Amino acid sequence: MNWLRTHWIWLVGPRDFTLTTSLNPAACTARLKPQVGSWMWPLTDAAVVGWVGDGEARLRRRLTVWRNDFRPELHLMVLPDSAGSRVRCRLGLGRGVWMFAVVWVAVMSLGGILPMASHTLGFRAAEFAAPLAFLYLLALVGRLTSRDDDRFLLRFVANRLDATPVGGRADA
């Protein structure tokens, strides 16, 4: 069971990293904004697309060939620190994927509950486990085909902000 918990987090769960930089939060935002293309504009030349606001950003690697909604998304928050800024990074699935997951599990679970409520079928665990297994499989395939996007995004942010990782490597 410990192997499953460890690999669930590694494969599709969120991972947290912290970077430090000598730049203040406003300078961090100013450095990131011109380097990040828009989510909505498909004809951008930027390697990273997303949204950059005041002290916060959501970034993804730009897709060139195929669509992969399960690829990692980097959510970062820039916080002031005594030596400049501390950049808290969370690498994981995007909000749209999590919303899809909640709706998927709800609809599939409802499909398993209705036959039970009508007493036509007995309780079968597979009716509840199958939607979760399928969702995990989708996320796993998306993660494994994401072309090393997690490391790319962390290096992108670290290079643009001249940041160093806190407590070890910034590789995912």
C-alpha positions as CSV (number, residue, x, y, z in Angstrom):
1,M,0.0,0.0,0.0
2,N,2.9,2.3,0.7
3,W,4.2,1.8,-2.9
4,L,0.7,2.9,-4.3
5,R,0.6,6.0,-2.1
6,T,4.1,7.0,-3.1
7,H,3.6,6.5,-6.8
8,W,0.1,8.1,-6.8
9,I,1.7,11.3,-5.6
10,W,4.6,11.0,-8.0
11,L,2.4,10.3,-11.0
12,V,-0.6,12.5,-10.7
13,G,-0.6,14.2,-7.3
14,P,0.7,17.8,-6.6
15,R,4.3,18.4,-5.6
16,D,5.5,21.5,-3.8
17,F,8.8,23.3,-4.3
18,T,10.3,26.5,-3.0
19,L,12.7,28.8,-4.8
20,T,14.5,31.9,-3.5
21,T,15.6,34.9,-5.5
22,S,17.1,38.3,-4.8
23,L,14.4,40.0,-6.9
24,N,11.4,41.7,-5.2
25,P,7.9,40.3,-6.1
26,A,7.2,43.2,-8.6
27,A,10.5,42.5,-10.5
28,C,9.6,38.7,-10.6
29,T,6.3,39.5,-12.1
30,A,7.8,41.9,-14.6
31,R,10.4,39.3,-15.7
32,L,7.8,36.6,-16.2
33,K,5.0,38.5,-18.0
34,P,6.8,39.1,-21.3
35,Q,8.0,35.5,-21.4
36,V,4.6,33.8,-21.0
37,G,2.1,33.6,-23.9
38,S,-1.7,33.6,-23.5
39,W,-3.7,30.4,-22.8
40,M,-6.3,31.5,-25.4
41,W,-4.1,32.6,-28.3
42,P,-2.9,29.4,-30.1
43,L,-0.5,31.3,-32.5
44,T,1.9,32.4,-29.8
45,D,5.7,31.7,-30.1
46,A,6.2,31.5,-26.4
47,A,7.4,28.2,-25.0
48,V,5.2,28.6,-21.9
49,V,1.6,29.8,-21.9
50,G,-0.5,30.8,-18.9
51,W,-1.5,33.7,-16.8
52,V,0.8,36.0,-14.8
53,G,-0.8,38.4,-12.2
54,D,0.6,40.3,-9.2
55,G,2.6,37.8,-7.2
56,E,0.9,34.8,-8.8
57,A,1.0,32.8,-12.0
58,R,-0.3,29.6,-13.6
59,L,2.0,28.2,-16.3
60,R,1.9,25.3,-18.8
61,R,4.2,24.3,-21.5
62,R,2.9,25.2,-24.9
63,L,1.7,22.2,-27.0
64,T,2.8,22.0,-30.6
65,V,1.5,18.6,-31.8
66,W,-1.2,17.1,-29.7
67,R,-3.6,18.1,-26.9
68,N,-2.9,16.8,-23.4
69,D,-5.2,18.3,-20.8
70,F,-3.6,16.1,-18.1
71,R,-0.1,17.6,-18.5
72,P,1.3,19.4,-15.4
73,E,0.5,22.9,-14.5
74,L,2.7,25.1,-12.4
75,H,1.0,27.4,-9.9
76,L,3.4,29.8,-8.3
77,M,3.1,32.5,-5.7
78,V,5.8,35.1,-5.1
79,L,6.1,36.2,-1.5
80,P,8.3,38.9,-0.1
81,D,11.3,37.8,1.9
82,S,14.1,39.5,3.8
83,A,16.6,38.6,1.0
84,G,14.3,39.3,-1.9
85,S,11.4,36.9,-2.7
86,R,10.4,33.4,-1.9
87,V,8.6,31.6,-4.8
88,R,6.3,28.8,-3.8
89,C,5.6,26.4,-6.6
90,R,2.9,23.7,-6.8
91,L,3.2,21.4,-9.7
92,G,0.2,19.2,-10.5
93,L,-3.0,18.8,-12.5
94,G,-4.9,21.9,-13.5
95,R,-8.2,23.1,-12.0
96,G,-10.1,22.1,-15.1
97,V,-8.9,18.5,-14.7
98,W,-10.0,18.3,-11.1
99,M,-13.4,19.7,-12.0
100,F,-13.7,17.1,-14.7
101,A,-12.7,14.4,-12.1
102,V,-15.4,15.5,-9.6
103,V,-18.1,15.5,-12.3
104,W,-16.9,12.2,-13.7
105,V,-16.9,10.4,-10.4
106,A,-20.3,11.9,-9.4
107,V,-22.0,10.8,-12.6
108,M,-20.4,7.3,-12.6
109,S,-21.1,6.8,-8.9
110,L,-24.7,7.9,-9.5
111,G,-24.9,5.2,-12.2
112,G,-23.8,2.6,-9.7
113,I,-26.1,3.8,-6.9
114,L,-29.3,3.9,-9.0
115,P,-29.4,0.1,-9.7
116,M,-28.7,-0.5,-6.0
117,A,-31.5,1.8,-4.9
118,S,-34.0,0.0,-7.1
119,H,-32.9,-3.4,-5.6
120,T,-32.4,-4.9,-9.1
121,L,-28.7,-5.5,-8.5
122,G,-26.7,-6.2,-5.4
123,F,-23.8,-4.1,-4.3
124,R,-20.7,-4.5,-6.5
125,A,-17.5,-2.7,-5.6
126,A,-16.5,-2.7,-9.3
127,E,-19.3,-0.2,-10.1
128,F,-17.6,2.3,-7.9
129,A,-13.9,1.3,-8.5
130,A,-14.1,1.3,-12.3
131,P,-14.7,5.1,-12.7
132,L,-11.9,5.9,-10.3
133,A,-9.5,3.5,-12.0
134,F,-10.4,4.9,-15.4
135,L,-9.8,8.5,-14.2
136,Y,-6.4,7.5,-12.7
137,L,-5.5,5.8,-15.9
138,L,-6.3,8.9,-17.9
139,A,-4.2,11.1,-15.6
140,L,-1.4,8.5,-15.6
141,V,-1.2,8.4,-19.4
142,G,-1.3,12.2,-19.6
143,R,1.4,12.5,-17.1
144,L,3.7,10.0,-18.7
145,T,3.2,11.6,-22.2
146,S,3.9,15.1,-20.9
147,R,7.4,15.2,-22.3
148,D,9.2,16.1,-19.1
149,D,7.1,19.2,-18.7
150,D,7.5,19.4,-14.9
151,R,11.3,19.8,-15.1
152,F,11.0,22.2,-18.0
153,L,8.6,24.5,-16.1
154,L,10.7,24.6,-13.0
155,R,13.8,25.3,-14.9
156,F,12.0,28.0,-16.9
157,V,10.9,29.8,-13.7
158,A,14.3,29.3,-12.0
159,N,16.2,30.7,-15.0
160,R,13.9,33.7,-15.6
161,L,14.0,34.7,-11.9
162,D,17.6,33.8,-11.2
163,A,16.2,31.6,-8.4
164,T,17.8,28.8,-6.5
165,P,15.9,25.9,-4.8
166,V,15.5,25.8,-1.0
167,G,16.6,22.5,0.5
168,G,17.8,20.6,-2.5
169,R,17.2,20.2,-6.2
170,A,14.4,22.0,-8.1
171,D,13.9,18.9,-10.4
172,A,10.6,17.1,-10.1
